[in-house]
Structure formats: C-alpha cells, structure tokens
C-alpha cells in the first residue's frame, strides 16, 4: 500500500479551513525501499529524490493533502509555517496511517508537518 493510500481515509476527515499537524514517526524507509526495487528491476535508472521536509522523505504534507483528498473546487492544501499548536489537530504517521494524538513535547522540528485544507486564495497568497 502506498503512502497516499495509507493516509487518504484520515485526510478525508480534515475540515475546510482546519489546520493540523502530523508527526512523522515512520522509520523513513520509503526512499530506501523504492531505490532497492529500482535496482532489482535493472531497467529503470531514475533516482528518487529525498525531500528533507517531507513525510517519510517522499511527499510534503500540503501536497499529500492535494493528492489524497477528493477534489473540491476552490480548496487546496497549503503549508502552515507556524501555528498555535493548542488550536490544531495532531496526528502521528507511523508508516502505515495517521493516528490522532495529543501534542508532544520534544518532537524534533524536522518531524513536524503543518498544513491546512483551505481556500485556494490562501494557497496563492503565501
């Protein structure tokens, strides 16, 4: 099952205008696994880029929202650089899906991803 397939049901429950945060608690193995598959096949040479600020190094949360959620005219996932974490929903990505959780102190900043499913105007204003 792909990352998008794993999280799509949970992302469908994000309300319009709602900001949420995902802690990436996965083992960060997707890039390694995909690279191994490419090497096994032997007929594909394209490298898979590693995105430092992405869930499992593969896709950034706002983009994941736009891919995994059903299309809704005038609404897009957008990054939220910082937010009042007490006012947003927290999720943990464990490598298989999203689990709603509570705020956690001491989580490394590179493992925190914030996004909102919001009016497309907000996306283009950033």
Residue pairs with C-beta under 8 A, 6 or more apart in sequence:
1 96
3 30
3 55
3 56
3 58
3 59
3 64
4 59
4 64
4 67
4 68
6 96
6 97
7 64
7 68
7 93
7 97
7 98
8 68
8 69
9 97
10 91
10 97
10 98
11 64
11 65
11 68
11 69
11 98
12 68
12 69
12 70
14 20
14 65
14 69
14 89
14 117
15 117
16 72
16 75
16 117
16 118
16 119
17 116
17 117
17 118
17 119
18 88
18 89
18 116
18 117
19 80
19 83
19 87
19 88
19 89
19 114
19 115
19 116
20 88
20 89
20 90
20 91
20 114
20 115
20 116
21 83
21 85
21 88
21 89
21 90
21 91
21 112
21 113
21 114
22 55
22 61
22 90
22 91
22 92
22 93
22 98
22 112
22 113
22 115
23 90
23 91
23 92
23 93
23 101
23 104
23 107
23 111
23 112
23 113
24 55
24 56
24 93
24 111
24 112
24 113
25 92
25 93
25 94
25 95
25 111
26 55
26 56
26 93
26 94
26 95
27 95
28 56
28 57
29 56
29 95
30 56
30 57
30 58
31 48
31 50
31 56
31 57
31 58
34 48
35 47
35 48
38 44
38 45
38 46
38 48
48 58
50 57
51 57
51 58
51 59
51 60
52 110
53 60
53 110
53 113
54 60
54 61
54 113
55 61
55 64
55 93
55 113
56 93
56 95
59 67
60 79
60 113
61 77
61 79
61 113
61 114
61 115
62 76
62 77
62 78
62 79
62 115
62 123
63 77
64 77
64 115
65 76
65 77
65 115
65 117
66 76
66 77
69 77
69 117
74 119
74 120
75 117
75 118
75 119
75 120
76 117
76 118
76 119
76 120
76 123
77 115
77 116
77 117
77 118
77 123
78 115
78 116
78 118
78 122
78 123
78 126
79 114
79 115
79 126
80 114
80 115
80 116
81 114
82 114
83 114
85 103
86 103
88 114
89 100
90 100
90 101
90 102
90 103
90 104
91 98
91 99
91 100
91 101
92 98
92 99
92 101
116 122
